Amino acid sequence: MLWLRRFFDLRSPQKVCVRAYEIYLDELLADRVVHRLREEGFPQRLAARAVTFLPSAFARGYYRQQGLSFPEHFYPGAAALSRGKTIRYADDPVFCAAVKLAEQLVRDGDWSQVWRFIEISAEHSLVTQAKARGLTPKSFEIFIHEF
């Protein structure tokens, strides 16, 4: 029975997000984090989603407080973009687990770690690029996430 619990635990969005966070503290390269998650038995798709969504969850929380708005949907890959198929962020369990973890860590108050995740997000990169051009971003358009 223990092997069965471990099997389901590895598929838990909460568990993969927590583990991705822990690995990210040692390793800032996303492909290395995915590799280490895979070595620990997490499925590729779950590992890739956690690595993609975790920095975004931190950035969304931070930039929402700055007044930026975010799309409610995303394209799960270039093929989905060409077909016009979107997924609601709120319907993705890994994204929701990443948001809950980010909210908890922000409440716990280690801003050096929180900022570290914001800095590696696509959202932060876009805001930084816009500000470098003298722009003041107010909202984000829809994202394409390749997993």
Secondary structure, 3 states (H helix, E strand, C coil): CHHHHHHHHCCCHHHHHHHHHHHHHHCCCHHHHHHHHHHCCCCHHHHHHHHHHHHHHHHHHHHHHCCCECCCEEECCHHHHHHCCCEEHHHCHHHHHHHHHHHHHHHHCCHHHHHHHHHCCHHHHHHHHHHHCCCCCCECCCEECCC
